[in-house]
Amino acid sequence: MGNIVCRACLVRCGDQRLHQLARRLLVDLEIPEDACHVIAVPGGAAYAGLATLLQTVLSLCRPEQTILTIHEDCLAGAVHQQLLDAYAMARQHTDRIRMFVFKSEGGWEEIQYPAAEEAASHV
């Protein structure tokens, strides 16, 4: 069996509170859920072992884009800088990367790298 090409790879925190929000993000980005490989791990893009996981998924699934996320009230302690660090690491494997911070109130904010003053917000 050869490599599978999927539309996207979404990295999110394993916190179940984010499941529906992540699905809404995929709908907003016009990515069918069945065309997206989801990596749900503690801290999302801040997960300490993300480099190995992401390298494996990117080589096997060859996603058209990679979506890195963290969320504001993360019990694993994910912070904004870790999202930027994950972006820099992922750039070693792909150049089609988007970053989002899931908001406590249920929306999200897209982050540009380097972090732009004005980010696109969706609630």
C-alpha positions as CSV (number, residue, x, y, z in Angstrom):
1,M,0.0,0.0,0.0
2,G,1.4,3.4,-1.0
3,N,1.4,6.7,0.7
4,I,-2.0,8.3,1.2
5,V,-2.5,11.9,0.3
6,C,-5.0,13.7,2.6
7,R,-6.3,17.3,2.5
8,A,-4.9,18.2,6.0
9,C,-3.3,17.1,9.2
10,L,-4.8,18.8,12.2
11,V,-2.9,18.8,15.5
12,R,-5.0,19.6,18.5
13,C,-5.1,19.0,22.2
14,G,-6.7,15.8,23.3
15,D,-9.1,17.7,25.6
16,Q,-12.6,16.5,24.5
17,R,-14.0,20.0,25.0
18,L,-12.2,20.9,21.7
19,H,-13.7,18.1,19.6
20,Q,-16.7,20.1,18.3
21,L,-14.7,23.3,17.9
22,A,-12.1,21.5,15.8
23,R,-14.8,20.1,13.6
24,R,-16.2,23.6,13.2
25,L,-12.8,24.8,12.2
26,L,-12.5,22.1,9.5
27,V,-15.9,23.1,8.2
28,D,-14.9,26.8,8.1
29,L,-11.7,25.8,6.2
30,E,-13.8,23.6,3.8
31,I,-11.9,20.5,4.8
32,P,-14.0,17.3,5.0
33,E,-13.5,15.5,8.3
34,D,-12.8,12.3,6.5
35,A,-10.0,13.9,4.5
36,C,-8.1,15.1,7.6
37,H,-5.7,13.2,9.7
38,V,-6.2,14.3,13.3
39,I,-3.4,14.1,15.9
40,A,-5.0,14.7,19.4
41,V,-2.4,14.9,22.1
42,P,-2.0,16.7,25.4
43,G,-1.2,20.3,24.6
44,G,-1.8,20.0,20.9
45,A,1.0,21.8,19.0
46,A,2.8,22.2,22.3
47,Y,3.2,18.4,22.8
48,A,6.8,17.5,23.6
49,G,6.8,14.5,21.2
50,L,5.2,16.3,18.3
51,A,8.3,16.4,16.1
52,T,8.3,12.6,15.8
53,L,4.6,12.2,15.4
54,L,4.4,15.0,12.8
55,Q,7.3,13.7,10.8
56,T,5.7,10.2,10.6
57,V,2.3,11.6,9.6
58,L,3.7,14.0,7.0
59,S,5.8,11.3,5.4
60,L,2.9,8.7,5.3
61,C,-0.1,10.9,4.5
62,R,1.5,13.8,2.7
63,P,-1.2,16.3,3.7
64,E,-1.8,19.3,1.5
65,Q,-1.7,21.5,4.6
66,T,-0.8,21.2,8.3
67,I,-3.0,22.9,10.9
68,L,-1.4,23.5,14.3
69,T,-3.5,24.4,17.3
70,I,-3.4,25.1,21.0
71,H,-6.1,26.4,23.3
72,E,-6.3,29.2,25.9
73,D,-7.3,27.2,29.0
74,C,-5.1,24.2,28.3
75,L,-4.6,22.0,31.4
76,A,-1.3,20.7,29.8
77,G,0.0,24.3,29.9
78,A,0.3,25.0,26.2
79,V,1.4,28.6,25.5
80,H,1.6,30.8,22.4
81,Q,5.4,30.5,22.1
82,Q,5.1,26.7,21.9
83,L,2.8,27.1,18.9
84,L,5.4,29.3,17.2
85,D,8.1,26.7,18.1
86,A,6.0,23.9,16.6
87,Y,5.6,26.0,13.4
88,A,9.3,26.4,13.1
89,M,9.8,22.7,13.6
90,A,7.1,21.8,11.1
91,R,8.6,24.1,8.5
92,Q,11.5,21.6,8.2
93,H,8.9,19.1,6.7
94,T,6.3,21.3,4.9
95,D,5.6,24.9,3.9
96,R,1.8,24.8,4.0
97,I,1.1,25.4,7.7
98,R,-1.6,27.3,9.4
99,M,-1.8,28.1,13.2
100,F,-4.8,28.6,15.4
101,V,-5.5,29.3,19.0
102,F,-8.9,28.0,20.2
103,K,-10.5,30.6,22.5
104,S,-12.2,29.9,25.8
105,E,-15.5,31.4,24.5
106,G,-15.6,28.9,21.7
107,G,-14.1,30.6,18.7
108,W,-10.5,30.7,17.3
109,E,-7.9,33.1,16.2
110,E,-5.5,32.4,13.3
111,I,-1.9,33.3,14.1
112,Q,0.5,34.4,11.4
113,Y,4.2,33.6,11.7
114,P,5.9,35.7,12.9
115,A,2.8,36.6,15.0
116,A,1.1,39.5,13.3
117,E,-0.4,42.3,15.2
118,E,-3.8,41.7,13.6
119,A,-4.9,38.1,13.4
120,A,-8.1,36.9,11.8
121,S,-10.6,36.0,14.6
122,H,-13.7,33.8,14.3
123,V,-16.3,33.4,17.0
